[in-house]
Amino acid sequence: MQHAYWNDWYFGWGWFLWLGFVILMFSSVGNWGYTYRAHRRFGGTSRSDAINILDSRYARGDISRDEYALMKSEIGASGSAATRVGDA
């Protein structure tokens, strides 16, 4: 009589299914790691960098309050064509 634990999942072709599952898990983790690093490297940091530069220029006194408000609204407008500088 065969024990229920030692069935075809371990000694037959069932190991092939488990091997495929392990490969799938490793590839999923690898894909997540790659996309995480790529998005951190090339992700949307330009808007926050632009805000930081604008804040530092305003703090130094290079631009007035009106210029600061205008530039900040243009940065926050998600780049719509109606609010870009020079589209008048």
Secondary structure, DSSP 8 states (H G I E B T S, - for coil): ---SSSSHHHHSTHHHHHHHHHHHHHHHHHHHHHHHHHHHHHSS-HHHHHHHHHHHHHHHTSS-HHHHHHHHHHHHTTT-GGGSTT--
